[in-house]
Amino acid sequence: MFDYIRGLLTYLSGNGIVLEQGGIGYRIVCANPFSYQPLMNRETTLYLYQYLREDANVLYGFKTREERELFVRLLTVSGIGPKSALAILATDQPERIIQAIEAEDDRYLTRFPGVGKKTAGQIVLDLKGKLKDFAVQEEKAGEEPSENGNHALTEALDALKTLGYSDKEISRMIPTLKKQDLSAENYLKEALRLMMKA
């Protein structure tokens, strides 16, 4: 399973972009390919989701892990496929989409292409209450740009998730951890120490 790719942005069109890495051009479908225009011929990082079916093998790319996670959660909703999920993400910011789901805002959700009243209701039914912790993480992530942010802290937070800690538990540690400048290993040690005290 791919997590991310870092490479030279060599091409973009309405259907996606191409990142070159190691002499290979990877075609990646994005929510809004033209938002990458300023990065043409520059190295950039995309977080990936590989969609495998009998008739499809597609790489989807996202600017943040949080955006990718919302895409994955949208795919769990009956009636939402990759095309619809991508259209939703292309239309607004993830935090605004989450707010609408939590508020059961059908009028907002039906603005998205391919989302009627029935599908909007299904999104609310399947995801309401399951995105609150994610929304907190999304806000924190917005303070840490993927290209220039604190990668050591991000790696440590990912490790905490792998160890089985919930987003809610982890989000409580972030303000304290962000006050320090540590390696990923030491961020993890400090986070585990804080978890033990909680």
FIMARLUM-284790 format. One record per residue (C-alpha): residue number from 1; residue in one letter; x, y, z. Coordinates in Angstrom, 2 decimals. Example, Ala and Ser with C-alpha at 12.3 -4.5 7.8 and 13.67 -1.06 7.14 Angstrom:
<nodes>
   nuro   lumro         x         y         z
      1       A     12.30     -4.50      7.80
      2       S     13.67     -1.06      7.14
</nodes>
This chain:
<nodes>
   nuro   lumro         x         y         z
      1       M      0.00      0.00      0.00
      2       F      1.40      3.41     -0.99
      3       D      1.44      6.14      1.64
      4       Y      2.96      9.09     -0.20
      5       I      5.12     10.03     -3.16
      6       R      7.58     12.89     -3.47
      7       G      8.61     13.83     -6.98
      8       L      8.81     16.41     -9.75
      9       L      5.45     17.70    -11.00
     10       T      5.82     17.43    -14.79
     11       Y      2.25     17.58    -16.14
     12       L     -1.28     18.50    -15.17
     13       S     -4.68     18.40    -16.82
     14       G     -8.31     18.39    -15.77
     15       N     -8.03     14.67    -14.97
     16       G     -4.98     14.72    -12.74
     17       I     -1.26     15.30    -12.51
     18       V      1.95     13.42    -13.23
     19       L      4.74     13.19    -10.64
     20       E      8.09     11.90    -11.83
     21       Q     10.08      9.84     -9.35
     22       G     13.08      7.70    -10.23
     23       G     12.52      8.13    -13.97
     24       I      8.91      6.93    -13.75
     25       G      5.91      9.21    -14.25
     26       Y      3.04      8.41    -11.88
     27       R     -0.40      9.54    -13.06
     28       I     -2.38     10.65    -10.02
     29       V     -6.02     11.73     -9.91
     30       C     -6.60     14.77     -7.68
     31       A     -9.61     16.71     -6.44
     32       N     -8.46     19.93     -8.11
     33       P     -5.41     19.35    -10.35
     34       F     -5.13     23.03    -11.24
     35       S     -4.45     23.97     -7.62
     36       Y     -1.02     22.41     -8.25
     37       Q     -0.20     24.85    -11.08
     38       P      2.23     26.91     -8.91
     39       L      4.22     23.70     -8.28
     40       M      4.88     22.88    -11.94
     41       N      8.45     21.61    -12.46
     42       R      9.02     21.60     -8.70
     43       E      9.29     18.77     -6.21
     44       T      6.10     18.15     -4.28
     45       T      4.58     15.54     -1.98
     46       L      1.21     13.84     -2.37
     47       Y     -0.47     11.40      0.01
     48       L     -1.84      8.47     -1.93
     49       Y     -4.82      6.14     -1.95
     50       Q     -4.73      3.20     -4.38
     51       Y     -8.16      2.17     -5.64
     52       L     -8.07     -1.41     -6.89
     53       R    -10.98     -3.13     -8.60
     54       E    -11.27     -5.73    -11.37
     55       D    -11.59     -2.98    -13.95
     56       A     -9.62     -0.19    -12.26
     57       N     -6.22      0.52    -10.72
     58       V     -6.12      4.23     -9.90
     59       L     -3.87      6.35     -7.69
     60       Y     -5.65      9.22     -5.94
     61       G     -3.53     12.03     -4.49
     62       F     -4.13     14.46     -1.62
     63       K     -2.25     17.41     -0.15
     64       T     -2.65     16.17      3.44
     65       R     -3.21     12.87      5.20
     66       E     -6.37     14.38      6.69
     67       E     -7.85     15.08      3.26
     68       R     -7.07     11.50      2.25
     69       E     -8.70     10.16      5.42
     70       L    -11.92     12.06      4.70
     71       F    -11.90     10.65      1.16
     72       V    -11.56      7.11      2.55
     73       R    -14.39      7.66      5.01
     74       L    -16.64      9.03      2.29
     75       L    -16.02      5.84      0.30
     76       T    -17.61      3.84      3.13
     77       V    -20.95      5.60      2.49
     78       S    -23.42      3.65      0.38
     79       G    -23.85      5.42     -2.96
     80       I    -20.53      7.31     -2.80
     81       G    -17.76      6.16     -5.14
     82       P    -14.32      7.65     -5.77
     83       K    -15.64     10.14     -8.36
     84       S    -18.29     11.52     -5.98
     85       A    -15.91     11.59     -3.00
     86       L    -13.34     13.49     -5.05
     87       A    -15.98     15.95     -6.27
     88       I    -16.99     16.65     -2.67
     89       L    -13.39     17.32     -1.65
     90       A    -12.83     19.55     -4.69
     91       T    -15.79     21.73     -3.74
     92       D    -14.88     22.80     -0.20
     93       Q    -12.41     22.48      2.69
     94       P    -12.53     19.21      4.69
     95       E    -13.38     20.99      7.95
     96       R    -16.41     22.68      6.34
     97       I    -17.63     19.35      4.96
     98       I    -17.30     17.78      8.41
     99       Q    -19.21     20.68     10.00
    100       A    -22.05     20.17      7.52
    101       I    -22.22     16.44      8.24
    102       E    -22.28     17.03     12.00
    103       A    -24.99     19.70     11.59
    104       E    -27.05     17.40      9.28
    105       D    -27.01     20.22      6.71
    106       D    -28.76     18.52      3.77
    107       R    -28.96     21.73      1.76
    108       Y    -25.18     22.14      1.89
    109       L    -24.45     18.48      1.08
    110       T    -26.80     18.38     -1.92
    111       R    -24.74     21.17     -3.56
    112       F    -22.08     18.60     -4.42
    113       P    -22.18     16.95     -7.87
    114       G    -23.99     13.62     -7.80
    115       V    -25.29     14.06     -4.25
    116       G    -29.07     14.12     -4.01
    117       K    -31.23     14.26     -0.89
    118       K    -31.10     10.49     -0.38
    119       T    -27.31     10.33     -0.65
    120       A    -26.91     13.38      1.61
    121       G    -29.05     11.63      4.22
    122       Q    -26.91      8.51      3.89
    123       I    -23.71     10.55      4.40
    124       V    -25.13     11.98      7.62
    125       L    -26.39      8.56      8.77
    126       D    -23.06      6.83      8.14
    127       L    -20.60      9.53      9.24
    128       K    -22.23     11.82     11.81
    129       G    -20.49     11.46     15.16
    130       K    -17.56      9.62     13.61
    131       L    -15.68     12.70     12.42
    132       K    -15.47     14.88     15.55
    133       D    -12.03     13.67     16.59
    134       F    -10.95     13.84     12.96
    135       A    -12.07     17.49     12.80
    136       V     -9.78     18.31     15.74
    137       Q     -6.88     16.62     13.97
    138       E     -7.71     18.52     10.76
    139       E     -7.44     21.87     12.56
    140       K     -4.09     20.89     14.08
    141       A     -2.82     19.66     10.75
    142       G     -3.69     22.99      9.17
    143       E     -1.16     24.59     11.49
    144       E      1.54     22.24     10.22
    145       P      2.02     22.53      6.44
    146       S      2.95     19.17      4.95
    147       E      5.96     20.58      3.12
    148       N      7.52     22.78      5.80
    149       G      5.85     21.62      9.01
    150       N      7.14     19.60     11.95
    151       H      7.67     16.21     10.29
    152       A      9.11     14.68     13.47
    153       L      5.92     15.46     15.37
    154       T      3.75     14.17     12.52
    155       E      5.69     10.90     12.45
    156       A      5.31     10.53     16.22
    157       L      1.54     11.15     16.04
    158       D      1.24      8.53     13.28
    159       A      3.16      6.09     15.47
    160       L      0.72      6.71     18.33
    161       K     -2.17      5.82     16.01
    162       T     -0.38      2.63     15.01
    163       L     -0.01      1.77     18.70
    164       G     -3.79      1.96     19.02
    165       Y     -4.34      5.37     20.63
    166       S     -7.50      7.16     19.51
    167       D     -7.54     10.53     17.73
    168       K     -9.19     12.01     20.83
    169       E     -6.41     10.79     23.12
    170       I     -3.73     11.99     20.71
    171       S     -5.31     15.44     20.19
    172       R     -5.01     16.13     23.92
    173       M     -1.23     15.68     23.69
    174       I     -0.64     17.93     20.67
    175       P     -0.58     21.38     22.39
    176       T      2.04     20.19     24.90
    177       L      4.15     18.42     22.28
    178       K      4.12     21.42     19.91
    179       K      5.87     23.54     22.55
    180       Q      8.95     21.31     22.22
    181       D     11.51     20.76     19.46
    182       L     12.37     17.05     19.51
    183       S     13.21     14.15     17.23
    184       A     10.36     11.82     16.21
    185       E     11.67      9.22     18.66
    186       N     11.70     11.67     21.57
    187       Y      8.30     13.11     20.64
    188       L      6.95      9.57     20.85
    189       K      8.63      8.95     24.21
    190       E      7.25     12.22     25.59
    191       A      3.76     11.47     24.24
    192       L      3.79      8.03     25.86
    193       R      4.93      9.58     29.13
    194       L      2.04     12.06     28.96
    195       M     -0.39      9.23     28.14
    196       M      0.71      7.38     31.26
    197       K      0.07     10.48     33.41
    198       A     -3.39     11.14     31.92
</nodes>
